[in-house]
Amino acid sequence: MPADPEKPAVMIYVNGDALGDSLLKLPALMALRSAFPGHHITWFAGRGKSIFTNTFSPLVTGAIDKVQDDIRLGTSWRELFISPLRNCYYNTIIDTQSFIRTTLILKKVPHDTLISPTAAFYFSDNKPEGPREQSGPVYQRILRLVNLACGREIKPDFSLNLPQNYRNVAAELLPAGFHYTGFAPGAGQRVKCWPLERFIELGRRQTERGNKPVFFLGPQEIEWMSIIRGKLPGALFPEQTEIAESNGGPLLTIALAERIKAGVANDSGTGHIMAIAGQPLISLFGPSNVEKFAGDYPNKKTISASKYGGNGMHLIPIEDVDRTLSSFLD
């Protein structure tokens, strides 16, 4: 695991890279090259696999030099005595988590500078001016640490390194000449789902306005396909096609989301995928933490059930969502 000996080395440590959380980090990850030009940059997932080692690896090409997730780091007190990285050296370590044990273990890794928010930056070699609690979207929290490490302000980078073949397939599935409106009615937990009939009603209204409703369904929502088709015969399901099955996956979902004019999604992995595609998106929140998980992507608006007196998704009225969607489309 040695870094390039010809370059100064930087490690950015994250606990893990699950789908939704990782995509929220992407604007910060993509900004790392401008923060550390000429450095060997390692993105280190210490408690699990990283999506950037496989499916999403093309998205981070050029931004980082190595994704490390095959060595667990920061998970056992024994590492304070025998660190798995005792033979490695990093000029800078950026610790993005806040568990004291993990931070103490990272301090044992040979380094010059450690940046860490743990215990209000108590262990950090550089400390922020003003309030020290971490708040705001995930990528902004990481960028704050990067700014401390490199000594200047780094802006988030929303660029997307998407292989062209996925865009070619998406163009075949959603050809030019139409206005598409995207809907992602699913989520990892049903409690985070806005009622399906309201998505269908939005699709009906879009059809009346001359737009084509496009539904993005995950494996857990396949049974909804027949329900939606029965009430909305003109609905499109590009991911449930033969060409998508042989060329599909999350990167194709991104390419498809690039071709919609606007979209509506629950707080979900598919919603995050649609957000990074860059098209206008309404993100619906119920029990989730809006400040932390909204992502604050360009062209994205959030509507939270808390505005209507609770955290149940059913509290979000269809008229408010429809009005916001219309403002995007206009």
Protein Blocks (a to p, Z undefined) as FASTA:
>chain_A
ZZcfkbccdddddfbdcfklmmmmmmmmmmmmmmmghiacddddfkbccfklmmmmmmmg
ojambdcfkbcehiafklmmmccklmgccfbacdfbfcfklmmmmmmpgcfbdcdfehhh
llpmbdcehjfbdedjfklmmmmmmmmmnopacdddfbdcddfklmmmmmmmmcghiacd
dddfbcfblklpccfklmmmmmmmmmmnopacdddddfklmmmmmmmmmmmmmbccfklc
fklmmmgcjklmmmmmmmpmbdcddddfklmmmmmnopacddddfkbcfklmnoopghia
cddfklnopabfklpcfklmmmmmmmmmZZ
